[in-house]
């Protein structure tokens, strides 16, 4: 039986790495599958095409080429379907791929895994079911989305956002927003520059967080709701998060001094921030986040997998087995 693959490429990912590997990716996939290139001049248009293809049964697998932005796009295309996602991770951050033990910056290895997953006779790789974070607004469902880059991502789709790695509010989200505006430096170094700039400007946010019915309220530095450990180009904000345990790891950091912030993000690199008395880690299935203006300044827009979601209030819920990814039986190193 012929396997049908949908393909979406971000040519600008990884300072042009997407464009450099595009021809080879197309050639390899075309050799093993009936491939439909869904790439478009506009990422949302490509997403809409991939989303429709996954739901109308015209593709068996979706392959995306890029970084965390493309992983986020791919998840929002296939979540809730049986269509697995293949990741060719050649971006600047690649936190989703790293967390899942997939190759980073090695498109040949990525294609080998995807090729094996497409072949039912090949035991070395198969689609792996993973949890995802479903982000929505509190209260009754609001139906179709109406604002681009504000929660709902798929044009004409539900007013929800699917997240593979972490939903982040507060200081880390502000750093992400600032880093995304930089053209220099590239890769993880832009987050270092953004951290330095935002540390100087820091003042606490007023936050109210409901974690499975228990409320924590007060001045805070950041809150992350994570299904996998990494954010910001390899920072282990939730070092024990597991995308197969049916739970979210909630990291709530109370307000800290600017000197402590200067040491906070280096601690993220090895996960030692969880030893600080201001850091609280809990596990939950549902998290609701609100501004609490009496305790500090308003939160900036929330980020999911490094992409803008919108402002609070937001609800994050874990959905076990919400998506499948092409992965080796033994994770890559």
ChimeraX attribute file (.defattr): number of C-alpha atoms within 10 A of each C-alpha:
attribute: neighborCount
match mode: 1-to-1
recipient: residues
	/A:1	4
	/A:2	9
	/A:3	13
	/A:4	20
	/A:5	26
	/A:6	25
	/A:7	23
	/A:8	24
	/A:9	24
	/A:10	25
	/A:11	19
	/A:12	15
	/A:13	22
	/A:14	21
	/A:15	14
	/A:16	14
	/A:17	21
	/A:18	24
	/A:19	18
	/A:20	15
	/A:21	19
	/A:22	17
	/A:23	10
	/A:24	14
	/A:25	20
	/A:26	15
	/A:27	11
	/A:28	15
	/A:29	21
	/A:30	14
	/A:31	10
	/A:32	16
	/A:33	19
	/A:34	15
	/A:35	21
	/A:36	19
	/A:37	17
	/A:38	20
	/A:39	20
	/A:40	14
	/A:41	8
	/A:42	9
	/A:43	16
	/A:44	16
	/A:45	15
	/A:46	23
	/A:47	25
	/A:48	20
	/A:49	20
	/A:50	30
	/A:51	23
	/A:52	17
	/A:53	22
	/A:54	24
	/A:55	16
	/A:56	9
	/A:57	13
	/A:58	14
	/A:59	21
	/A:60	19
	/A:61	28
	/A:62	29
	/A:63	27
	/A:64	26
	/A:65	30
	/A:66	29
	/A:67	27
	/A:68	29
	/A:69	23
	/A:70	26
	/A:71	27
	/A:72	21
	/A:73	27
	/A:74	28
	/A:75	26
	/A:76	24
	/A:77	27
	/A:78	26
	/A:79	26
	/A:80	17
	/A:81	14
	/A:82	17
	/A:83	22
	/A:84	28
	/A:85	27
	/A:86	28
	/A:87	30
	/A:88	31
	/A:89	30
	/A:90	31
	/A:91	25
	/A:92	22
	/A:93	25
	/A:94	30
	/A:95	30
	/A:96	27
	/A:97	22
	/A:98	20
	/A:99	20
	/A:100	19
	/A:101	15
	/A:102	26
	/A:103	23
	/A:104	23
	/A:105	18
	/A:106	13
	/A:107	21
	/A:108	15
	/A:109	15
	/A:110	24
	/A:111	21
	/A:112	14
	/A:113	25
	/A:114	26
	/A:115	20
	/A:116	20
	/A:117	24
	/A:118	25
	/A:119	15
	/A:120	9
	/A:121	8
	/A:122	11
	/A:123	11
	/A:124	13
	/A:125	21
	/A:126	22
	/A:127	23
	/A:128	17
	/A:129	18
	/A:130	20
	/A:131	25
	/A:132	31
	/A:133	28
	/A:134	20
	/A:135	24
	/A:136	23
	/A:137	19
	/A:138	15
	/A:139	8
	/A:140	6
	/A:141	11
	/A:142	13
	/A:143	12
	/A:144	14
	/A:145	18
	/A:146	16
	/A:147	12
	/A:148	14
	/A:149	15
	/A:150	17
	/A:151	25
	/A:152	24
	/A:153	25
	/A:154	26
	/A:155	18
	/A:156	12
	/A:157	16
	/A:158	17
	/A:159	21
	/A:160	24
	/A:161	25
	/A:162	32
	/A:163	29
	/A:164	28
	/A:165	32
	/A:166	29
	/A:167	28
	/A:168	28
	/A:169	26
	/A:170	24
	/A:171	24
	/A:172	26
	/A:173	25
	/A:174	22
	/A:175	21
	/A:176	22
	/A:177	20
	/A:178	17
	/A:179	24
	/A:180	15
	/A:181	10
	/A:182	13
	/A:183	8
	/A:184	11
	/A:185	12
	/A:186	14
	/A:187	17
	/A:188	15
	/A:189	15
	/A:190	21
	/A:191	23
	/A:192	16
	/A:193	16
	/A:194	20
	/A:195	21
	/A:196	13
	/A:197	14
	/A:198	17
	/A:199	17
	/A:200	12
	/A:201	8
	/A:202	15
	/A:203	18
	/A:204	21
	/A:205	26
	/A:206	23
	/A:207	29
	/A:208	20
	/A:209	23
	/A:210	16
	/A:211	19
	/A:212	13
	/A:213	11
	/A:214	8
	/A:215	12
	/A:216	14
	/A:217	16
	/A:218	18
	/A:219	22
	/A:220	25
	/A:221	24
	/A:222	23
	/A:223	26
	/A:224	26
	/A:225	32
	/A:226	33
	/A:227	29
	/A:228	27
	/A:229	24
	/A:230	28
	/A:231	29
	/A:232	28
	/A:233	20
	/A:234	18
	/A:235	19
	/A:236	24
	/A:237	31
	/A:238	26
	/A:239	20
	/A:240	15
	/A:241	23
	/A:242	20
	/A:243	25
	/A:244	15
	/A:245	13
	/A:246	17
	/A:247	23
	/A:248	30
	/A:249	24
	/A:250	27
	/A:251	21
	/A:252	22
	/A:253	22
	/A:254	20
	/A:255	20
	/A:256	17
	/A:257	12
	/A:258	15
	/A:259	10
	/A:260	12
	/A:261	20
	/A:262	14
	/A:263	11
	/A:264	17
	/A:265	21
	/A:266	15
	/A:267	18
	/A:268	20
	/A:269	18
	/A:270	14
	/A:271	19
	/A:272	15
	/A:273	22
	/A:274	20
	/A:275	10
	/A:276	12
	/A:277	9
	/A:278	14
	/A:279	18
	/A:280	15
	/A:281	15
	/A:282	12
	/A:283	17
	/A:284	18
	/A:285	17
	/A:286	21
	/A:287	22
	/A:288	22
	/A:289	24
	/A:290	19
	/A:291	22
	/A:292	18
	/A:293	15
	/A:294	12
	/A:295	16
	/A:296	17
	/A:297	17
	/A:298	18
	/A:299	25
	/A:300	18
	/A:301	18
	/A:302	27
	/A:303	24
	/A:304	28
	/A:305	26
	/A:306	25
	/A:307	21
	/A:308	20
	/A:309	26
	/A:310	19
	/A:311	19
	/A:312	20
	/A:313	16
	/A:314	21
	/A:315	20
	/A:316	28
	/A:317	20
	/A:318	25
	/A:319	20
	/A:320	17
	/A:321	17
	/A:322	20
	/A:323	26
	/A:324	24
	/A:325	24
	/A:326	26
	/A:327	28
	/A:328	22
	/A:329	13
	/A:330	10
	/A:331	13
	/A:332	16
	/A:333	8
